[in-house]
Amino acid sequence: MAGRIPQQFIDDLLNRVDIVEVIDSRVPLKKKGKEYTACCPFHSEKTPSFTVSQGKQFYHCFGCKANGSAIGFLMEYEHLSFPEAIEELARSQGVDVPYEGGQRPDPAIKKAQTDLYDLMQQTDQYFQQQLRQNTEAQTAISYLKERGLSGEIAKDFGIGFAPDGWDNLLKALGNTTEREKALVTAGMLIKKDNGKCYDRFRDRIMFPIRDRRGRCIAFGGRILPENKQVGAEAQGSASAAGGTSPGMGEGRTMQEQLSRKPEAAKYLNSPETPLFHKGRELYGLYEARQALRDIPRLMVVEGYMDVVALAQFDVRYAVATLGTATTADHLQRLFQLTSEIVFCFDGDRAGKDAAWRALQVCLPEMRDGRESRFMFLPDGEDPDSYIRKIGKEAFELEVKQSQTFSEYLFKQLTDEADISGIGGRAKLVETARPMLSQMPEGIYRKLMFEQLEKLGRVDLSLPKPESGRFKPSRKPGKKTATSMSPVRKAITLLLNQPSIAQHWLQSEASNSDELTKLDLPGMDLLLEVLEILRINPDLSTSALIERWRETPSGSHLAKLASEQPELDDSAALEVEFIAVMNALKKQSVDLRYDDLQAKLDHGTLNEAEMAEYKMLLQQIYVVKSASKPD
């Protein structure tokens, strides 16, 4: 795809940089044996649990489980995007990042974007300053205090104030034609047909919306309680201008201006801009990441004040959509940070409709290890008022006891169909089956279909879930090397030292297709790792794992890479790896032999299978003969 960074460049860059140098320049490391340690930069701790392996080019925290390559560290530590992290590493090595198709970011476009970010930061600072210093801000301050917000929380969220008037921001920051144009582009000014501009936000409490790096990209403005419509601010501006409003232009009567009521809504959001796409961004997500390193869950609420008020009660995992329903982009961002999302809605008809829409968006994202919950508030309550009424402890208990994805889905469907009769059960299956088919292959989807079969009293003849994913451990805690499955052990050994694969890959044993027939959890992933190492024999651990960035397999690989093998010698690791691979191959041969033996017993073996059976019989005989003592 044109504009993408070639994978080969990423591999070479990771082989070129030293993760120890990258991290040590930001977080001082101390040498401890073969590894380096420090107190984790991603969570608070007194005893170092953050380790960096120079051999693997990989970091791992045993406390908060953060891990990854030099790319991942820069993304997490400096809040960079994937391309930005690669650009930063490339600059440190004095090389340019190539782009497929020769498409590189236009320097002029990049500068304009940087200037826009700078201008939005200045706008953010301006609104915060107005809240502190403008005499008109007293009403806003009183409102925030009435809502119970502390100065600390207001500062954490950067809450500000847009004073009354049509051109306060315009005068403060739009002092050149270029800057005025940029403020229009950023959505902070509105340009009229006659070319004149006026402030979009007036007499409102301002909530800055930040991207993943903490940069201000947009705003939400809440009208002050007594300003139920635009009349009050229009009246004040009109009086100051001798009967006409300067922002609205000459020639309009006051009655005409009031009848338009352009800002009657309680909340006013920034429009779509080059920096801001409301279907992708979430208010409070950056603040949640700053407050919590280990995020147990993220709660989606409706408004800015809900997020801030919950934070005041130390519930720091709330986020809000920005005038839109929850989108797939929202969910993907949230599930990158946590395995559980809670949707908190009003219990009225509108809230239930919003919840059902959210559930439908969730379906393609509900893979193994993820959960979505649905919490409905009593009539007349919002998260702010409800947590004040019942307290944090009771509120969080209700969050934990809220309906799971499966409970909510099947309750909704069974409420609409009388499953005591055949017709109702048929309707249930007809409605639910295409919905569940949107879920990714895996155990979760399989269990959902099994529940549908149970409720519908029907056999849906489900296909087996996709292999290649590890089954969850039955018991918590770290597995020892002896308790690992052979597939898991083989992958772990490869991740500790990818070069040990080469002897196996160059042998005749690797050329046969027995292993492809072995249906074991993780087998597809092992074969994929081996094929990549066959083509790229010099990959480091970090470069190998980067191939699976932001995929379920990537998290499995990162976890295995953090495990230490019992052996610490390269030759011994290679011997152990080959032994594991030979054992897997023997298992595959034995299983195939059993299949053919069963067909032989039933008289269904064809000519080709008979030849294969004899060949396998000979192989087994040779192996048994070689294993007998002299």
N, C-alpha and C positions, 0 to 999 in steps of 0.2 A: 504494500500500500504506500502510495506516494506520501512523503512527509514523515514516515516512521523512521526511528533510529534502527539501523541494522543490528540484528542479534550478534553478529560476529564482532561488531565494534564494542558492544556491551561486554561480551566475554573478554575481549582483549583488554578493555579498560579495567575490569575487575582483576585481571591477572597482573596488570601494571601497578595499580595502587596498593598500598599497604594499609589495611584497615586499622592497624595499631597507630599509625601516624595520623590517619584521618580522625580517629576518636581522641587520641591523646592531645591533639591541638585544641580540643574543645572540652574534654573531660580528662584531667590528669590521671594517668594509669600507673600502677605499680607492678613490677615483674614478680610473679609468684610461680616458681617452677617453669613450665613451658608456656604458661598463659599469663595474661595481664588482668588485673582486677581494679575495681573502683566502686565507690558507692553509686548506685544506679541513678542516672540523671532523669529517669522517668517515674520514679516514685521515691518517697521519703524513707530513708533507712540510715541506721547508724553503723551497722556491720556490712562491709562490702559483699554483695552477692552478684555483682555485675562482672562478667568475665569476657575477655576477648582472646580468641584463639588466632595466633598468627598463621599457624599451619592451615587451618580451615578457612581463614579470612572471614570469620563469623563471630558475632557477639551474642551473648545470651545472659539474661538475668534470671537467677533461680528464685528470686522473690516475686517479681511481677510477670515473669515469663516473656518479657520483650526479647526479640531476637531478630537476626537478619544479617544482611551484607552491609558493605559500606554505603550502598545506595539506600538501603532501608534505614540505616542510622541517620543519614542526612534528611531523609523524608520525615522521620519522626522527631528528630532533635531540632531541626530548623524549619519544620513545617513546609517542606518543599514538595512540589509535585514530582512525579517520576522523571519527566524530561528535565525539570529544573535541577534535580539531584545529579543526573548524568552530566548536565552542563557544568555544574560546580566541580565535579570530580575531573572532568576533562580539562577545565581551566587550571586545576592544580597540577596537571601533568603537561600543560603547555600544548594541548592538542585541540583541534576543532571537532565538533560533533558532526558527522555526516548525516544526511537525511536521504532516504530513498527517493528517487526521482529528482534529486538535486534541490528539493524544496526546503529552504531554510527560512526561519522566521525573518520577515522583512525588518531591517533595523529601524526604519522610520515608524513602522507599526508598533514595534516593541517599545520604542521611546515614547510614543504617544500613550501607550498603555501604562508605562511607568509613571508618566506625568499625571495620568488620571488617578492612579493609586495615591500619589502624593497629594493631589488636590482633595481627594476624599478624606485623607488623614487630616488635612488642615480643616476641612468641614467638620469632621468629628470633634477635633479640638475646640473649634469655634462654639459648637453647641454645648459642649461640656463647660466651657468658660462662661457661657451665657447663664447656665443653671446656677453657677456659683456667684456671679457678679451682677447680673442684670436685675434691677429692682422689680421688673415685671415678673420675674420667675418665682415670686413668693407663693403664688397660687399653686404652681407646679410642685414646689417643695412641700407645701402643706398637704397636697394630695398624696405625694409619695410617702410622707410621714404617716398619714391616715391609713395607708395600705400597709404600714408596718415595716417599710424598707429602711435599712440602716445605710449610713453613708458608705460603709465598706462594700455592701452589695451593689449600691448604685455605681460605685467606682469600678467594681469588677466588670459590670456590664456596660460601662461607659455611658450611662444615661445622661442626656443633655436636655436643652430647652431651645426651641425656635421662637424668638420673640414675635409679638404681633407686629404687623407691617408688611408691606409688599416688596421691600427691597433691602432688608437688613443684610442678608447673606450676599446679595448682589453687590452691595457697597463694600462689604468686608473683604470679599475674595475675588469678585469679578472686576478688578481694576484695570484690566486690559481686554481688548477684543478677543484675544486668544483664550484667556481664562474664562471669560463670559461664555464663549462657545463651548469650552470644556465642561463648564458647570451644566450647560444644557445637555450635553452628551451624557453626563453622569446622572442626569435626571433630577438635579437639584434646582434648576431653573426651568420655567416654562416659557417658550417663545411664542409670542402672539403673531397673528398674520401681518401686523404692521412692523414686525421686526423687533419690537420692544420685549424685554424679558421681565419676569417677576418671580419671586421665591415660591417654590412649590409648597414648602412647609412653613406654616405661620401659626403662632400661638399654640404650639403643641409640645408635649413631652416626647423627646426623641430617643429612639432605640437604635443604635448602630448595628447593622448586620455584618458579621465578619466571615471571611472565608477560612479555609483550613489553616492558613498561615497567620491568621489574626488580623488581616488587613480589612479595613472598612470598605465595603463594596456597595452598600445601600443603606437605607433607613426605613424604619417604621415610625410613624408619628401618631401619638394618641391625643385626641382633642381633650382639652381641659373640661372637667365635669360640668361647669356652668355654661360652656359654649356648645349647646346642643346642635346649633347650626351655625352657619357662617355669618349670620347677621351681625353679631357683636363685633367681630374683627373687621367686617366690611364697614360698619358704621364708624368705628374709630378711625379707620384709614380715610374714609370719605370726609370726615370732619376736618382732619388735618389737611386735606387737600382742597378745602373750600367746596365740598359738595360732590366731588368726583373722586374715584379711587384711582391712584396713579398706576396701579398694576393692571387695572381692568381697561384703561384707555379712556380718552375723552369721548363725549357724545352719548354716554349711557346714563340713564337716570339711576338713582339709588334703588328705586323699586325694581328696575330691570335686573340690577346686580343681585339683589336679595332673592329674587324669584329663581335665580339659577342654582343657588345653594351648592356650589361645586365641592364643598368640603363638609357635607352634613354627616358623613360616615364617622363612626367612632375612631376607626384606624385608617390611616392613609399610608400606603406603601410606595416605595420607589418603583418606577416603571422598569421594564426590561432595558438593560444597557449593555455595552460591551463587557462590563465587569460582572453584571448581575443577571442571573437566570433563575427566576423564582422556583421553577420546577426541579432545580438541582440543590438549592441552598436551604439550610435549616437554621432558624434563629436559635442561638444558645448552644449549638454544637461545639463551637470553638471553646466557649467558656466551660462546657462540661469536660472537655478533654484537658483543659488547664487545671480544673479542680480535682479530677479523678484520673489516676493512671490506669488502675484496674477498674473498668466500667462494667458493673454486673448486669446492667440493663439500661436501655434508653426509653424514655417515655415521651410519646408524641402527644402534645396538647394543642389547644387552638390558638392561644394568644401570647403576646409578648409578656404581659403582666403575669400570666400564669407561670411562665418559665421563671421570671424574676422572683415572684412571691414564693414559689416552691424552693428556690435557692436560699431565700431568707430563712427557711425552716431546715436548711442543710440537706434538702433533696436536690442534689446537683446534677441529676441525670435527665432533666426535662428539656425537650426541644420543641419548637413550633414550626409548622409549615407557614409559608408566607403568602397567604391569600389563595392558596391552591389546595386541591386534594392531595393526598399522599401519592407520590409517583414511584415508579420503579427505580429511578435514579436516587431518590431519597432512601429507599430501602437498601440499595446496594451500598450506599455510604454508611448507613447505620450498622449494617451487618458486618462491615469491615472492622468495626470498633467493638462490637458486642455480639453475643449469641442470642440475646433476648430483647424483643421490642414490645413495649406495652402501649396500646392505643387507649387514650383516656378521653371519653366523649360524654357529652350531656346525655341524660337518659330519655330525652324526648325523641320525637320521630326523626328530626333532622340529624340528631346524634347517631341514631341507629342506622340511618341511611348512610351516613359517613363511615360508620364502622364496617358496614357490609361492602362498601366500595374499597375500603382499605384491605379487607380480607381478600378480595378478588385480585388486588394488585400484589398481595403477598404470595399467592399460589405458586408462581414460577420461582420464588426465592426460598421456599420452604424445603431446604435440603437437610440432610442428617445433621444433628447437633444444633439446629436453630429452633427457636420458639417465638411465637407471637401471642400476645395476650390482649384481652379486651376488657376494659374497666369502664363501667357506666356509673355516672354520678347521680345522686338523688335530684329530683326536680328542683330547679331554682339554684342549684349549686354549681360553682366552677371549681377548679383545683385550688385556687387561692382561698375562696371562702370555706371550702370543705376541710382543708388542712388546718385552718384556724379553728374550726369548730371541733374537730376530733383529735387534733394533734398529730405530730409526725409519726409516732409509733403505730397508732391505729391506722393512719393513712397508708403507711408502707405495708402493714399487714394486709390491708385490702388489695394493694397492688400485687402482693405475692399470691393472694387467693383469687385473683381475677380469672376469668374464663380463658382457658388455653385455646389455641387455634382450632384444635379438633373439637373441643367442647362447644365452642361458639358456632362453628360451621354446622355440625350435626344437629345442634339444638335449633338453629334457624330453619334448617331444611325439614326436620321432623315436625316443627311447629306448623309448617305449611302443608304437610302431607300426613294424612291419617294412616300410619303404618300398621294399624291393626288389621287392615284389609289388603288384599292383593293389589288393588288399584293404587292405593297410597304408597305401597312399597315400590311398585313399578315407577311411580312418579318420582320417588326419592332417588332411585337408581338412575333414572333418565336424567335428572337434574345434576346429581352429584358426580356421576362418572366423568363427564367431560371436564368438570372443574378439577377433579383429582388428577386427571391426565396431564394437567399443566405442571404438576409438581415434578421436580427432578427425580430421576431414578435413585432409589436408595431404600433404606430400612423404613424411614419415616413414611414415604409414599406407600410402601407395602402394608404397613400397619393401618394407614388410613383406608386403603382398599379393603383390608380385612374387617375393619369396623363397618364399612358400607355393606359388605357381604352379610355380616351379622345382623344389621338392622333390616336389610332388604330380604334376608333369608334366601340368598341366591349365591351360586358359585360363578364368579366372574372370570375364572381361569386366568389368574394373574400371571404375567411373565415374571421370571426371577429378577430380583434387583440387580443392577449393574455391578459387576465385580470390579476390583481395582481399588476399593476403599477398605480401610481397616475397620474391623469390628470394634466397638467400644469395649474397653476392659471391663470385666465383671467386678473387679475390686479396684478401689482407688489406690493411687500410689504408683511409684515408679517401678517398671518391670525390670527385673534383672536379665542379664544376657541369657541365662539358662532358661528363663521362662518365655523368651521371645519365640514367636513362630519363625520357621526358617525364612520365610519371605521378609518379614520385618528385620530379622537379623542380617540378611544379605544387604538390604537397603541401608541399614545402619552402618555396616562395615564400609560400604561404598561412599557414604557421606563423610565418614571419618577420613578416608583416603581414596579418592576416586581413581587414582592410578592403579590400584590393585585389580581393576577390572580387565586390564589389557591382556594378561596372560590367558585368562579364561576366554576372552573375545577372540584371541588368535588361535585357539585350540579347535579341533574338530567337533568337540562336544557342543560348542556354542552354535554350530551351523545347523544342527538338527532342529526340528520344530516341535519336539516333545513338550517343551516348556509352555508353548503357546496353547496347548491343550489342557494345561493344568488349571482347573477352576478353583483358585484359592484367593482369599481376600488380599488385595495388594499386588497380585501377580501382574496385572496389566501395568501397574506403575513401575514395578521392578524391570519389566521388559522395556518400558519406555526409557527409563534411566540408562539401561545398558545400551540401547540403540543410540542415545545421545552421546554416550561416552565412546562408542565405536567410531562415530563421526568426528567427535571433538575430544581426543584422548588427553588433552592438557588442561581440561577444565578444573578449576578449583571448586571446593565445596560451595562457596558463596555463589559463584557463577552458575553452578548446576542448579541450585535452589531457585535462583532468579528466574529460571525458565518457567516456574510455576507460580509466579507472583500473583497474588490476589485470587488464588484458586483454592478449593478445599484440599487438594493434594499438596499445595505449597505449605499449608499449616502443618500437615503430617510430616513432611520432609524436614521442616525447621525444628519440629519437636525431636525427631530422631537424630538430627545433627547435633543436638545439645547433649545427647547421651554419650557417655564415655565407654569404649569397649574394654573388655577385661585385659586384652593384650595391648602393649604399647610399642610393638616392634613392627616395622613395615612388612618384613618377610613373613612374620607370624600371622599378621592380618591377612595377607594374601593367601596363605595356606588355609586359614580358617574359611575365607570366602569361597575358595575353590571347593572345599569340602561341603559347604552348605549348598553350593550350586549343583554338585554331583548328587547330593542327597535329594534335591528337588527333582533332578532329572530322573533318578531312579524311581521316585514316587510316581512320576508321570508315566514311566514305562510300566510300572506295576499296575497302575490303574487301567491303562490301555489293555494290558494283558488280561486283566480280570473281565473287562468288557467283551473282549474277543472270546474268552473262555466261556462266558455266559451264552454268547451267540452260538458257539460250537455245540454246547450242551443242548441248545434248543433246535439245532439243525438249520440255523439261518445264516451261517457264515458263507459269504460269497468267495469267489476265487481270489480276488485281490486281498480280501481280509484274511484268507487262509495263508497266503504268502507272508503277510505282515505278522500273523500269529506265529508262524514257524521262525521268522527272523527274531521276534521278541523272545521266543522260547530259547533260541540259541544264545541270545545276549544274556538272559538270566542264568543259563547254565555256565557260561564263561565267568560271570561275576561270582557265582557260588563256588566254582572250582578255584578261582583265584583267592577266595577268602578262607579256604580250608588250610589248616596247618600241615606242614610237610611231615 
